[in-house]
Amino acid sequence: MTEKPLEEMSFEEAMRALEEVVGQLERGDVPLEQSITLYERGAELKKRCEAKLKEAEEKVAAITLDGEGNPTGTTPVEGM
């Protein structure tokens, strides 16, 4: 099975993959070299998850509210 490129992964996909990596590392049933590779993959997945969360936070922060606190639209977020 070919792994999906990180830049194409949704937050949920990256999080599931990260959980799998963490599970394998916690069990400790992989050789040292594979553990290093898994750790590197986990670091990349963590970075992807953080980027997707930041995107979501920026989108939420861009929602504009009227005087009564009701959403009226969004403000374009730079770079999206």
Buried (B, 14 or more C-beta within 10 A) or exposed (E): EEEEEBEEBEBEBBBEBBEBBBEBBEEEEEEEEEBEEBEEBBEBBBEBBEBBEEBEEEEEEBEEEEEEEEEEEEEEEEEE
